[in-house]
Amino acid sequence: MPIRKSLPASLALGLSLAAAAHADEGMWMPTQLPTLAKPLKAAGFKGDPQDLANVTAPPLSAVVRAGGGTGSFVSPDGLLLTNHHVAMGVIQYNTTPDHDLIGEGFIAKGRTDERPSNPDFRVLVTVGFDKVTDQVLAQAKGKTGRAYFDAVDAASKQIVADCERAGSVRCSVADMYYGTDFYRISQLELSDVRLVYAPPRAIGNYGDEIDNFMWPRHTGDFTLLRAYVGKDGKPAPYSPDNVPYQPPAHLTMSVDGPKAGDFAMLAGYPGITYRHRTAAEFASQIDSVLPRRVALFQQMIDTIEAATADDAQARTRYAAQLQSLKNNRKRAAGELEGLLRSDAKAQRAADEQAMLANTDTKYNTDIRTLLTTLSQGAAVGERNLLLDQLTAQSQLLRSALLLERLRIESAKPDALRETGYQQRDQALIEGVLKQVQRRYVPGVEKALLAHLLGRYQQLPDAQRVPEFDAAFGRTPEALAKALEAVYARTALGEEGERLSRFAAAREGKPLAADPMLALAVPLVTAQLRLEDQTKAREGEQLRLRPAYMQALFAWRAKQGRAVYPDANRTLRISYGKVESLSPRDGVHFDPVTTVAGIVEKNTNAYPFDAPKPLLAAIAKGDFAGTADPALGTQTVNFLTNLDTTGGNSGSPVLNAKGELIGLNFDSNWESVSASWWFDPRYKRAVHVDMRYLRWLLAKVYPAPALLQEMGVPAEG
């Protein structure tokens, strides 16, 4: 598909002033990179910026969405590099009491030994990126609220349906600049993904939560997967007869490592940033949302750890979920601390006030209405968080809600079904239902729901939902009784029972009776009502936010600052350099760590229990071919000032020639708040040095065939 490069006039003006902005800030759409040619070259990039504009051509065609993060192809046979924590669900899914792949790691003996991923894991390869703003907004003009939302939604679904009609691709419509521009994205959806190589937990997650978001780091946070397709080259479900996917490009790994001041560039699929949000949203995030999330996530962590303390199998089944909760809790805590440190609330308020004072009056009415709409959503924020987590943190309840909603949606024509429940989504729904078995323990789920619903019971009456009150009662005693009754009698803990009901739900037919499904029926009714209210607010925001963005474009241009879209899980480029960190007075950190730090941290006890083969290899000191020439020893991790956020986990880090030098996996504590506020004093990204990966595969947990496949020598 062709790539369209037209931009709003005010945005183009902002980009023309990009050199005046802080060079390290920005998660740029690839189509914007040619406009940034001058600052890119000044930063040290040796390639042609025009080559970075096309997502379907090298090097960007090698970069993919992998699970909840990013990955990149590193061989012509579908070998895919991503983070250990991004692939944790795959590793956990293949861990059994007899084969502890989490603790011991895994090296496939050959391609026939590569292990299938969990059924809901996907790799998405972007093959098209087109601007479709006029099509999306054509029928929305003159509408408000829910009608505006429905017009945009219907147009987006039609664009997706037309895009997918030819088959073999999964399409979506991405909103850029909050309702200002829309892009159609076409992607190959690869579902047959297999585990090839995973280091032991004590390498891939060395330091666990103590070191998470901290520097210096000494973590080998990487895993190798392989994507497969049918013999016809098209995406296909897992089959022993499938063949390795032949990607349109793969990255070349550099044999030289980074040093301070070197140019660095990162390509990936960052999750969501909020830097162009209103001052009121900044204030709500700092005063209410983040404190609430920190407390809730910590309580869920405590609940899971208590419920699995005496059950090794339960700990394995909840390993990926627990790691995700820990990461999210610490991220929320760091975000709050960082926003307070940068005085972001006051700075954003002052910036917005100045912007509004310089704004064309034609935008004022829409902006004032937008602020009123935002306050309505904030009033039910705590309730919505709790109800969202009921689904996100459960397996059986989630399955029941999913099946009942699928049944309702499948009775409609496909074009009128809710996104996520159309025919195109059924394979993924089936995958979700299949993976329950390896991620569920009744006692743990009941404990989690008891906590979440107990919090819900304490909400003021204005935030309560009658159907949830009727289902679970208004007291802890009634809640405990309701949970015990439904979990004692449900059959949805059996895969066959879930899948038989899935077969009926996808046809819109009645589902075989089950207590959990009976519970789900009124809850889904409530969810639909709340969803209607949310869509009405979101429709108004879609209609009104473009006025705010136009005011922001003009204001940034007056300041001589560039404007880039907030991240939204679409492919973005960040560039900068390898840089040290001085977060506080008298404190300075070098930008590179070495294996000496592994030994210094090692206590032989979790989470600093470095594997004995690793310690022995460090003591031997054989780093030929992978040692840093200046340091004379083996490097592990390094820092850059690249602009990243959640979703950039697994993003490849490239040098000035476009060669792979690192794998992004974390940020420093002081910069976790960068999803809202970019502060160049503190923003650093943490990466695995590819020389460490090469050394591990060559001399510690050997996999010479993989090194050969990636085209890099083990030595020299």
Summary of the structure (lengths in Angstrom):
residues: 716
radius of gyration: 25.1
end to end distance: 42.3
largest distance: 72.6
contacts: 2502
relative contact order: 0.17
helix: 49%
strand: 16%
